[in-house]
Amino acid sequence: MILITNKVKTCDNLKDQRLSQAGLNYQAKLSEFLNPELELSLVPVFLDYDYDNEEGSKHVFVNTIPRKGRFFRSLRYITDSFKLFFLACSSKEKSVLIYNLDIHNLLFVFLNVYFSSKKNYIVVADYIVHKRHFTKVIFDFIYKKVDGVIVLNDRICINENTQLLAGLVRSGDVVQSKKFVSINDAIFSGSLGKTTGFELCLEAFSKLPDIRLNITGKPYHYSENDFNFIISKFNSFE
């Protein structure tokens, strides 16, 4: 299997606040549990990290133009996708698992669906409602053309072959406490975005009126009006 991710090297995980720590952690677990024959990682377009890849490595980072700027970012959407496609085609592996469909890997998925014989599957971390109808049409079209979709939310159904994967937890990470603890306060801290479970958290705590949810962090991919509207729908949050 070929695993397509969008991340940086572990040593750089905390260097930029725009990086989703939840997303990075999930991708790390995905790689650990699947142990793919080849992992191809797109370096986020807002970063200019230039990684050296060892020949024959099972984990290759892709950043064709390690430079900042809107022009180079737009160009990378194209050049990174073609580089990714070339690397995937060079592998004898017959199946490709893509973590989250986004604008960075959209062209690659299109190329792999129509110009290769490999089976393509997408892990949908969170289904984003696109503001532009044209963008929504393109993404929904790709979701329906891949061979299968793995979702983390049972309310998402965007492909005839949709499977639910609730979460990835190492057995050693599960700690059973025999003590009863009364919790009146909880905190959600970190990136407040559409892909970090923020809205799901608000919905869950709206059904727990006896528990106060404290929120701290920076909104991600929300306009100020959108963020205030979402908060206004719920009560008892700080």
GROMACS elastic network, one bead per residue, 0.5 to 0.9 nm:
[ bonds ]
;  ai    aj funct       b0    kb
    1    34     6  0.85015   500
    1    35     6  0.85914   500
    1    36     6  0.52073   500
    1    37     6  0.56408   500
    1    38     6  0.67582   500
    1    39     6  0.85465   500
    1    93     6  0.55062   500
    1    94     6  0.67109   500
    1    95     6  0.51882   500
    1    96     6  0.58393   500
    1    97     6  0.72738   500
    2    36     6  0.58566   500
    2    37     6  0.61820   500
    2    39     6  0.56968   500
    2    40     6  0.74026   500
    2    88     6  0.73233   500
    2    91     6  0.82569   500
    2    93     6  0.65595   500
    2    94     6  0.80840   500
    2    95     6  0.63161   500
    2    97     6  0.61744   500
    2    98     6  0.83833   500
    3    30     6  0.88034   500
    3    31     6  0.74558   500
    3    34     6  0.86426   500
    3    35     6  0.89780   500
    3    36     6  0.62165   500
    3    37     6  0.81817   500
    3    38     6  0.63554   500
    3    40     6  0.62338   500
    3    41     6  0.82007   500
    3    95     6  0.87782   500
    3    96     6  0.59671   500
    3    98     6  0.60370   500
    3    99     6  0.76392   500
    4    38     6  0.86617   500
    4    39     6  0.59231   500
    4    41     6  0.58119   500
    4    42     6  0.76486   500
    4    84     6  0.87596   500
    4    96     6  0.72932   500
    4    97     6  0.60799   500
    4    99     6  0.59928   500
    4   100     6  0.89711   500
    4   105     6  0.89389   500
    5    27     6  0.68124   500
    5    31     6  0.89130   500
    5    39     6  0.73176   500
    5    40     6  0.62773   500
    5    42     6  0.62232   500
    5    43     6  0.87436   500
    5    97     6  0.87412   500
    5    98     6  0.64660   500
    5    99     6  0.53384   500
    5   100     6  0.80026   500
    6    23     6  0.88686   500
    6    24     6  0.81559   500
    6    27     6  0.81704   500
    6    40     6  0.83879   500
    6    41     6  0.51598   500
    6    43     6  0.59099   500
    6    44     6  0.63219   500
    6    99     6  0.73880   500
    6   100     6  0.85004   500
    6   104     6  0.88185   500
    6   105     6  0.88323   500
    7    10     6  0.86208   500
    7    13     6  0.82075   500
    7    19     6  0.82542   500
    7    23     6  0.85257   500
    7    24     6  0.63868   500
    7    27     6  0.80528   500
    7    41     6  0.60247   500
    7    42     6  0.62593   500
    7    43     6  0.54537   500
    7    44     6  0.63872   500
    7    61     6  0.84851   500
    8    11     6  0.80897   500
    8    12     6  0.61880   500
    8    13     6  0.64103   500
    8    19     6  0.89582   500
    8    24     6  0.82913   500
    8    41     6  0.76063   500
    8    42     6  0.79806   500
    8    43     6  0.57652   500
    8    44     6  0.75397   500
    8    49     6  0.82505   500
    8    61     6  0.78579   500
    9    12     6  0.54620   500
    9    13     6  0.66731   500
    9    43     6  0.89568   500
    9    51     6  0.86066   500
    9    61     6  0.85150   500
   10    13     6  0.52539   500
   10    14     6  0.84945   500
   10    24     6  0.87181   500
   10    28     6  0.89168   500
   11    14     6  0.76571   500
   11    15     6  0.84179   500
   12    15     6  0.53173   500
   12    16     6  0.79041   500
   13    16     6  0.72844   500
   13    19     6  0.71761   500
   13    20     6  0.87753   500
   13    21     6  0.73493   500
   13    24     6  0.75471   500
   14    17     6  0.69180   500
   14    19     6  0.76099   500
   14    21     6  0.79847   500
   15    19     6  0.83294   500
   16    19     6  0.58562   500
   16    47     6  0.86475   500
   17    20     6  0.76611   500
   17    21     6  0.88576   500
   17   191     6  0.83657   500
   18    46     6  0.87339   500
   18   191     6  0.81024   500
   18   220     6  0.80478   500
   19    22     6  0.88764   500
   19    23     6  0.81025   500
   19    24     6  0.77333   500
   19    44     6  0.84424   500
   19   191     6  0.86890   500
   20    23     6  0.51756   500
   20    24     6  0.62044   500
   20    25     6  0.86120   500
   20   190     6  0.86237   500
   20   191     6  0.67379   500
   20   193     6  0.89379   500
   20   195     6  0.83909   500
   20   196     6  0.74392   500
   21    24     6  0.50177   500
   21    25     6  0.60128   500
   21    26     6  0.84921   500
   21   190     6  0.83619   500
   21   191     6  0.81607   500
   21   196     6  0.87018   500
   22    25     6  0.51922   500
   22    26     6  0.61518   500
   22    27     6  0.86251   500
   22   191     6  0.87651   500
   22   195     6  0.86556   500
   22   196     6  0.63723   500
   23    26     6  0.51898   500
   23    27     6  0.61733   500
   23    28     6  0.85922   500
   23   125     6  0.81232   500
   23   195     6  0.78585   500
   23   196     6  0.73571   500
   24    27     6  0.52077   500
   24    28     6  0.61691   500
   24    29     6  0.87423   500
   25    28     6  0.50803   500
   25    29     6  0.63270   500
   25    30     6  0.86189   500
   26    29     6  0.51504   500
   26    30     6  0.61040   500
   26    31     6  0.86577   500
   26   167     6  0.86781   500
   26   168     6  0.74943   500
   27    31     6  0.61754   500
   27    32     6  0.85037   500
   27    99     6  0.74972   500
   28    31     6  0.52184   500
   28    32     6  0.61393   500
   28    33     6  0.86862   500
   29    33     6  0.59792   500
   29    34     6  0.83592   500
   29   168     6  0.68256   500
   29   169     6  0.81770   500
   29   170     6  0.85595   500
   30    33     6  0.53718   500
   30    34     6  0.59952   500
   30    35     6  0.81059   500
   30   168     6  0.75127   500
   31    34     6  0.53622   500
   31    35     6  0.55150   500
   31    36     6  0.67137   500
   31    39     6  0.77661   500
   32    35     6  0.54254   500
   32    36     6  0.84392   500
   33    36     6  0.86852   500
   33   168     6  0.84165   500
   35    38     6  0.84536   500
   35    39     6  0.88245   500
   36    39     6  0.63484   500
   36    58     6  0.81533   500
   37    58     6  0.63632   500
   37    59     6  0.87665   500
   37    93     6  0.76824   500
   38    57     6  0.81057   500
   38    59     6  0.59744   500
   38    60     6  0.78870   500
   38    88     6  0.86600   500
   38    91     6  0.80955   500
   38    93     6  0.83985   500
   39    58     6  0.60899   500
   39    60     6  0.62954   500
   39    61     6  0.84588   500
   40    58     6  0.82872   500
   40    59     6  0.59300   500
   40    61     6  0.59444   500
   40    62     6  0.70327   500
   40    84     6  0.72455   500
   40    87     6  0.81792   500
   40    88     6  0.82415   500
   41    59     6  0.74493   500
   41    60     6  0.61606   500
   41    62     6  0.59324   500
   41    63     6  0.88757   500
   41    84     6  0.87647   500
   42    45     6  0.82365   500
   42    60     6  0.86847   500
   42    61     6  0.59410   500
   42    63     6  0.65197   500
   42    80     6  0.74337   500
   42    81     6  0.88432   500
   42    84     6  0.81915   500
   42   104     6  0.80819   500
   42   105     6  0.81074   500
   43    46     6  0.85053   500
   43    47     6  0.70628   500
   43    48     6  0.81937   500
   43    49     6  0.74160   500
   43    50     6  0.88396   500
   43    61     6  0.65302   500
   43    62     6  0.59783   500
   43    63     6  0.57142   500
   44    47     6  0.57337   500
   44    48     6  0.83715   500
   44    49     6  0.89468   500
   44    63     6  0.83243   500
   44   104     6  0.80804   500
   45    48     6  0.73794   500
   45    63     6  0.80965   500
   45    66     6  0.87743   500
   45    68     6  0.83173   500
   45    72     6  0.86761   500
   45    73     6  0.56394   500
   45    74     6  0.84575   500
   45    76     6  0.71186   500
   45    77     6  0.79395   500
   45   104     6  0.75863   500
   46    68     6  0.69632   500
   46    69     6  0.82333   500
   46    70     6  0.88689   500
   46    73     6  0.70228   500
   47    66     6  0.75689   500
   47    67     6  0.77926   500
   47    68     6  0.69065   500
   48    63     6  0.78572   500
   48    65     6  0.76857   500
   48    68     6  0.58437   500
   49    63     6  0.76109   500
   49    66     6  0.59440   500
   49    67     6  0.81565   500
   50    61     6  0.87986   500
   50    62     6  0.87606   500
   50    63     6  0.67261   500
   50    64     6  0.86134   500
   50    65     6  0.83792   500
   50    66     6  0.55668   500
   50    67     6  0.88052   500
   51    60     6  0.89375   500
   51    61     6  0.66247   500
   51    62     6  0.80744   500
   51    63     6  0.77926   500
   52    60     6  0.87071   500
   52    61     6  0.79475   500
   53    56     6  0.85752   500
   53    57     6  0.69569   500
   53    59     6  0.79856   500
   53    60     6  0.59099   500
   53    61     6  0.68238   500
   53    62     6  0.89730   500
   54    57     6  0.54208   500
   54    59     6  0.88567   500
   54    60     6  0.80716   500
   56    59     6  0.87803   500
   57    60     6  0.65189   500
   62    80     6  0.64771   500
   62    83     6  0.74514   500
   62    84     6  0.71456   500
   63    66     6  0.59316   500
   63    76     6  0.75971   500
   63    79     6  0.86481   500
   63    80     6  0.62892   500
   63    83     6  0.88826   500
   64    76     6  0.66958   500
   64    79     6  0.63776   500
   64    80     6  0.57273   500
   64    83     6  0.75972   500
   65    68     6  0.86043   500
   65    72     6  0.68790   500
   65    73     6  0.82864   500
   65    75     6  0.82144   500
   65    76     6  0.63931   500
   65    79     6  0.80734   500
   65    80     6  0.82455   500
   66    72     6  0.84366   500
   66    76     6  0.89683   500
   67    72     6  0.65355   500
   67    73     6  0.80320   500
   68    71     6  0.83542   500
   68    72     6  0.64288   500
   68    73     6  0.69245   500
   69    72     6  0.54887   500
   69    73     6  0.60966   500
   69    74     6  0.87154   500
   70    74     6  0.61781   500
   70    75     6  0.85825   500
   71    74     6  0.52783   500
   71    75     6  0.62198   500
   71    76     6  0.86463   500
   72    76     6  0.59966   500
   72    77     6  0.88082   500
   73    76     6  0.51508   500
   73    77     6  0.67695   500
   74    77     6  0.54855   500
   74    78     6  0.74473   500
   75    78     6  0.55551   500
   75    79     6  0.63536   500
   75    80     6  0.83932   500
   76    80     6  0.52841   500
   76    81     6  0.77656   500
   76   104     6  0.79833   500
   77    80     6  0.57619   500
   77    81     6  0.62479   500
   77    82     6  0.89072   500
   77   103     6  0.72485   500
   77   104     6  0.51320   500
   77   105     6  0.72109   500
   77   106     6  0.83486   500
   77   107     6  0.75978   500
   78    81     6  0.53115   500
   78    82     6  0.63931   500
   78    83     6  0.87465   500
   78   104     6  0.82040   500
   78   105     6  0.88638   500
   78   107     6  0.69851   500
   78   108     6  0.83848   500
   79    82     6  0.52559   500
   79    83     6  0.61692   500
   79    84     6  0.85258   500
   80    83     6  0.50784   500
   80    84     6  0.60016   500
   80    85     6  0.84996   500
   80   104     6  0.79771   500
   80   105     6  0.80748   500
   80   108     6  0.82207   500
   81    85     6  0.60408   500
   81    86     6  0.85850   500
   81   104     6  0.74762   500
   81   105     6  0.60738   500
   81   106     6  0.78563   500
   81   107     6  0.58821   500
   81   109     6  0.82545   500
   81   111     6  0.84586   500
   82    86     6  0.61283   500
   82    87     6  0.86223   500
   82   107     6  0.79864   500
   82   108     6  0.65117   500
   82   111     6  0.82458   500
   83    86     6  0.51346   500
   83    87     6  0.62515   500
   83    88     6  0.86235   500
   83   108     6  0.87109   500
   84    87     6  0.51900   500
   84    88     6  0.61286   500
   84    89     6  0.85722   500
   84   105     6  0.87057   500
   84   108     6  0.67171   500
   85    88     6  0.51360   500
   85    89     6  0.60726   500
   85    90     6  0.85544   500
   85   108     6  0.58709   500
   85   109     6  0.83367   500
   85   111     6  0.70136   500
   85   112     6  0.66360   500
   86    89     6  0.51811   500
   86    90     6  0.61947   500
   86    91     6  0.89630   500
   87    90     6  0.51148   500
   87    91     6  0.67361   500
   88    91     6  0.54022   500
   88    92     6  0.83914   500
   88    93     6  0.81536   500
   88    96     6  0.82055   500
   88   112     6  0.84255   500
   89    92     6  0.75290   500
   89    93     6  0.86184   500
   89   112     6  0.84188   500
   89   116     6  0.72304   500
   89   118     6  0.85528   500
   90    93     6  0.88708   500
   91    94     6  0.82200   500
   93    96     6  0.78281   500
   93   118     6  0.78105   500
   94   117     6  0.75481   500
   94   119     6  0.62408   500
   94   120     6  0.88870   500
   95   117     6  0.89921   500
   95   118     6  0.52917   500
   95   120     6  0.59963   500
   95   121     6  0.77897   500
   96   112     6  0.89212   500
   96   118     6  0.68302   500
   96   119     6  0.60432   500
   96   121     6  0.61733   500
   96   122     6  0.84101   500
   97   119     6  0.84855   500
   97   120     6  0.61042   500
   97   122     6  0.57245   500
   97   123     6  0.71737   500
   98   101     6  0.71803   500
   98   105     6  0.86753   500
   98   109     6  0.82621   500
   98   120     6  0.75255   500
   98   121     6  0.61260   500
   98   123     6  0.60589   500
   98   124     6  0.87283   500
   99   121     6  0.87149   500
   99   122     6  0.59402   500
   99   124     6  0.67794   500
   99   125     6  0.74441   500
  100   105     6  0.86783   500
  100   122     6  0.62448   500
  100   123     6  0.53310   500
  100   125     6  0.57923   500
  100   126     6  0.77526   500
  100   127     6  0.88344   500
  101   104     6  0.80772   500
  101   105     6  0.64597   500
  101   106     6  0.63303   500
  101   109     6  0.82117   500
  101   122     6  0.69117   500
  101   123     6  0.78372   500
  101   124     6  0.69605   500
  101   125     6  0.88235   500
  101   139     6  0.78439   500
  101   142     6  0.88281   500
  101   143     6  0.83822   500
  102   105     6  0.57401   500
  102   106     6  0.57748   500
  102   139     6  0.82748   500
  103   106     6  0.51336   500
  103   107     6  0.77778   500
  104   107     6  0.75148   500
  104   108     6  0.83244   500
  105   108     6  0.51898   500
  105   109     6  0.63051   500
  105   110     6  0.87331   500
  106   109     6  0.53229   500
  106   110     6  0.63363   500
  106   111     6  0.87783   500
  106   139     6  0.79730   500
  106   142     6  0.81950   500
  107   110     6  0.50425   500
  107   111     6  0.61692   500
  107   112     6  0.85571   500
  108   111     6  0.51109   500
  108   112     6  0.60550   500
  108   113     6  0.85367   500
  109   112     6  0.50342   500
  109   113     6  0.60253   500
  109   114     6  0.86183   500
  109   120     6  0.78726   500
  109   142     6  0.76987   500
  109   146     6  0.83331   500
  110   113     6  0.52372   500
  110   114     6  0.62724   500
  110   115     6  0.81905   500
  110   142     6  0.69832   500
  110   145     6  0.88398   500
  110   146     6  0.89994   500
  111   114     6  0.54093   500
  111   115     6  0.53895   500
  111   116     6  0.73269   500
  112   115     6  0.54740   500
  112   116     6  0.51659   500
  112   117     6  0.77783   500
  112   118     6  0.71579   500
  112   119     6  0.86032   500
  112   120     6  0.75499   500
  113   116     6  0.62152   500
  113   117     6  0.76009   500
  113   118     6  0.75259   500
  113   119     6  0.78060   500
  113   120     6  0.68755   500
  113   142     6  0.86270   500
  113   145     6  0.72895   500
  113   146     6  0.66177   500
  113   147     6  0.88161   500
  114   117     6  0.80743   500
  116   119     6  0.86154   500
  119   146     6  0.75847   500
  119   147     6  0.60790   500
  119   148     6  0.86100   500
  120   145     6  0.89358   500
  120   146     6  0.53714   500
  120   147     6  0.53886   500
  120   148     6  0.69385   500
  120   149     6  0.88264   500
  121   146     6  0.60303   500
  121   147     6  0.57221   500
  121   149     6  0.55341   500
  121   150     6  0.73709   500
  122   143     6  0.78456   500
  122   146     6  0.75279   500
  122   147     6  0.85343   500
  122   148     6  0.66567   500
  122   150     6  0.60784   500
  122   151     6  0.83711   500
  123   126     6  0.89101   500
  123   148     6  0.89256   500
  123   149     6  0.59865   500
  123   151     6  0.59383   500
  123   152     6  0.79276   500
  123   165     6  0.89455   500
  124   127     6  0.64275   500
  124   149     6  0.69965   500
  124   150     6  0.60616   500
  124   152     6  0.66883   500
  124   153     6  0.85917   500
  124   156     6  0.88124   500
  125   150     6  0.86106   500
  125   151     6  0.65806   500
  125   152     6  0.59681   500
  125   153     6  0.81398   500
  125   195     6  0.66646   500
  125   196     6  0.86653   500
  126   151     6  0.77382   500
  126   152     6  0.72352   500
  126   153     6  0.75194   500
  126   156     6  0.85537   500
  126   194     6  0.71500   500
  126   195     6  0.53580   500
  126   196     6  0.81739   500
  126   197     6  0.81429   500
  127   151     6  0.87434   500
  127   153     6  0.88301   500
  127   156     6  0.71543   500
  127   194     6  0.84574   500
  127   195     6  0.80707   500
  128   194     6  0.69800   500
  128   195     6  0.79189   500
  129   136     6  0.74110   500
  130   133     6  0.69649   500
  130   134     6  0.88018   500
  130   135     6  0.65203   500
  130   136     6  0.53934   500
  130   139     6  0.89979   500
  131   134     6  0.89114   500
  131   135     6  0.78516   500
  131   136     6  0.76400   500
  132   135     6  0.54198   500
  132   136     6  0.64148   500
  132   137     6  0.88299   500
  133   136     6  0.50743   500
  133   137     6  0.61974   500
  133   138     6  0.87831   500
  134   137     6  0.51800   500
  134   138     6  0.64326   500
  134   139     6  0.88526   500
  135   138     6  0.52305   500
  135   139     6  0.62953   500
  135   140     6  0.85860   500
  136   139     6  0.52667   500
  136   140     6  0.59952   500
  136   141     6  0.83842   500
  137   140     6  0.52481   500
  137   141     6  0.59984   500
  137   142     6  0.87229   500
  138   141     6  0.51011   500
  138   142     6  0.63882   500
  138   143     6  0.87519   500
  139   142     6  0.52153   500
  139   143     6  0.62262   500
  139   144     6  0.87568   500
  140   143     6  0.50309   500
  140   144     6  0.63204   500
  140   145     6  0.87445   500
  140   158     6  0.71633   500
  140   159     6  0.88594   500
  141   144     6  0.53193   500
  141   145     6  0.63522   500
  142   145     6  0.50305   500
  142   146     6  0.64173   500
  143   146     6  0.58285   500
  143   147     6  0.87530   500
  143   148     6  0.81457   500
  143   149     6  0.73627   500
  143   158     6  0.63307   500
  143   159     6  0.62159   500
  144   147     6  0.79725   500
  144   148     6  0.81855   500
  144   149     6  0.87350   500
  144   158     6  0.66363   500
  144   159     6  0.50556   500
  144   160     6  0.74927   500
  144   161     6  0.89856   500
  145   148     6  0.84387   500
  145   159     6  0.81366   500
  146   149     6  0.74890   500
  146   159     6  0.81496   500
  147   159     6  0.84920   500
  147   160     6  0.89564   500
  147   161     6  0.71708   500
  148   159     6  0.66664   500
  148   160     6  0.75564   500
  148   162     6  0.59788   500
  148   163     6  0.78524   500
  149   157     6  0.86408   500
  149   158     6  0.76662   500
  149   159     6  0.63332   500
  149   160     6  0.84683   500
  149   161     6  0.63028   500
  149   163     6  0.63574   500
  149   164     6  0.86320   500
  150   161     6  0.85088   500
  150   162     6  0.57670   500
  150   164     6  0.57488   500
  150   165     6  0.64130   500
  151   154     6  0.69175   500
  151   155     6  0.87952   500
  151   156     6  0.67147   500
  151   157     6  0.80721   500
  151   162     6  0.69978   500
  151   163     6  0.61951   500
  151   165     6  0.59777   500
  151   166     6  0.78318   500
  152   155     6  0.89552   500
  152   156     6  0.82020   500
  152   163     6  0.87294   500
  152   164     6  0.58656   500
  152   165     6  0.52523   500
  152   166     6  0.51652   500
  152   167     6  0.68807   500
  153   156     6  0.58335   500
  153   157     6  0.89961   500
  153   164     6  0.68988   500
  153   165     6  0.79122   500
  153   166     6  0.70331   500
  154   157     6  0.75858   500
  154   163     6  0.85992   500
  154   164     6  0.61693   500
  154   165     6  0.86682   500
  154   166     6  0.82499   500
  156   162     6  0.85404   500
  157   160     6  0.77325   500
  157   161     6  0.88272   500
  157   162     6  0.64124   500
  157   163     6  0.89002   500
  158   161     6  0.85506   500
  158   162     6  0.72066   500
  159   162     6  0.55378   500
  165   168     6  0.80141   500
  169   172     6  0.83631   500
  169   173     6  0.67226   500
  169   174     6  0.75720   500
  170   173     6  0.52724   500
  170   174     6  0.71597   500
  171   174     6  0.56890   500
  171   175     6  0.88931   500
  172   175     6  0.76034   500
  177   180     6  0.78730   500
  183   186     6  0.74117   500
  183   211     6  0.71325   500
  184   210     6  0.67319   500
  184   212     6  0.62081   500
  184   213     6  0.87399   500
  185   210     6  0.88313   500
  185   211     6  0.55157   500
  185   213     6  0.59993   500
  185   214     6  0.73324   500
  186   211     6  0.71071   500
  186   212     6  0.62286   500
  186   214     6  0.60686   500
  186   215     6  0.86524   500
  187   212     6  0.84034   500
  187   213     6  0.55688   500
  187   215     6  0.57716   500
  187   216     6  0.75914   500
  188   192     6  0.85744   500
  188   198     6  0.79981   500
  188   201     6  0.80569   500
  188   213     6  0.71990   500
  188   214     6  0.62614   500
  188   216     6  0.63680   500
  188   217     6  0.81067   500
  189   192     6  0.78216   500
  189   214     6  0.82975   500
  189   215     6  0.60381   500
  189   217     6  0.55135   500
  189   218     6  0.88639   500
  190   196     6  0.87443   500
  190   215     6  0.87023   500
  190   216     6  0.66808   500
  190   218     6  0.68495   500
  190   219     6  0.89212   500
  191   196     6  0.68162   500
  191   198     6  0.82464   500
  191   216     6  0.86082   500
  191   217     6  0.56581   500
  191   218     6  0.54885   500
  191   219     6  0.62653   500
  191   220     6  0.62164   500
  192   195     6  0.84775   500
  192   196     6  0.67071   500
  192   197     6  0.80938   500
  192   198     6  0.56494   500
  192   199     6  0.85275   500
  192   215     6  0.87143   500
  192   216     6  0.82157   500
  192   217     6  0.61424   500
  192   218     6  0.56945   500
  192   220     6  0.55091   500
  192   221     6  0.85569   500
  192   222     6  0.86213   500
  193   196     6  0.54020   500
  193   197     6  0.72229   500
  193   198     6  0.59486   500
  193   199     6  0.79327   500
  193   218     6  0.83190   500
  193   219     6  0.58605   500
  193   221     6  0.60968   500
  193   222     6  0.70869   500
  194   197     6  0.64962   500
  194   198     6  0.63995   500
  194   199     6  0.68243   500
  194   220     6  0.73328   500
  194   221     6  0.70928   500
  194   222     6  0.80495   500
  195   198     6  0.75616   500
  195   199     6  0.89770   500
  195   220     6  0.88235   500
  196   199     6  0.83605   500
  196   200     6  0.88329   500
  197   200     6  0.51429   500
  197   201     6  0.60302   500
  197   202     6  0.87185   500
  198   201     6  0.51130   500
  198   202     6  0.63806   500
  198   203     6  0.87650   500
  199   202     6  0.50440   500
  199   203     6  0.62083   500
  199   204     6  0.86288   500
  199   230     6  0.78811   500
  200   203     6  0.51094   500
  200   204     6  0.61799   500
  200   205     6  0.87175   500
  201   204     6  0.51244   500
  201   205     6  0.62041   500
  201   206     6  0.84947   500
  202   205     6  0.53349   500
  202   206     6  0.60386   500
  202   207     6  0.89253   500
  202   213     6  0.83889   500
  202   230     6  0.87968   500
  202   231     6  0.81317   500
  202   234     6  0.70952   500
  202   237     6  0.85507   500
  203   206     6  0.51944   500
  203   207     6  0.69751   500
  203   234     6  0.78087   500
  204   207     6  0.56086   500
  204   208     6  0.70872   500
  205   209     6  0.71309   500
  205   211     6  0.73384   500
  205   212     6  0.80047   500
  205   213     6  0.69914   500
  205   234     6  0.87765   500
  205   236     6  0.88110   500
  205   237     6  0.88574   500
  206   209     6  0.63437   500
  206   234     6  0.61540   500
  206   235     6  0.68553   500
  206   236     6  0.79192   500
  206   237     6  0.89485   500
  207   210     6  0.89645   500
  208   211     6  0.57593   500
  208   212     6  0.82993   500
  209   212     6  0.73018   500
  209   235     6  0.84584   500
  209   236     6  0.73444   500
  211   236     6  0.81251   500
  212   236     6  0.57688   500
  212   237     6  0.62111   500
  212   238     6  0.79480   500
  213   236     6  0.67462   500
  213   238     6  0.65356   500
  214   236     6  0.86268   500
  214   237     6  0.56796   500
  215   237     6  0.69648   500
  215   238     6  0.57399   500
  216   238     6  0.82862   500
  219   222     6  0.60645   500
  219   223     6  0.82025   500
  219   224     6  0.83515   500
  219   227     6  0.72857   500
  220   223     6  0.84802   500
  222   225     6  0.79806   500
  222   226     6  0.58844   500
  222   227     6  0.57358   500
  223   226     6  0.51556   500
  223   227     6  0.61223   500
  223   228     6  0.86140   500
  224   227     6  0.51829   500
  224   228     6  0.61665   500
  224   229     6  0.85538   500
  225   228     6  0.52148   500
  225   229     6  0.60748   500
  225   230     6  0.86666   500
  226   229     6  0.51146   500
  226   230     6  0.62644   500
  226   231     6  0.87465   500
  227   230     6  0.52535   500
  227   231     6  0.63392   500
  227   232     6  0.86364   500
  228   231     6  0.51563   500
  228   232     6  0.60406   500
  228   233     6  0.88247   500
  229   232     6  0.50598   500
  229   233     6  0.65511   500
  230   233     6  0.54696   500
  230   234     6  0.74251   500
  231   234     6  0.57269   500
  231   235     6  0.78410   500
  231   237     6  0.80072   500
  232   235     6  0.71879   500
  234   237     6  0.73905   500
  235   238     6  0.88839   500
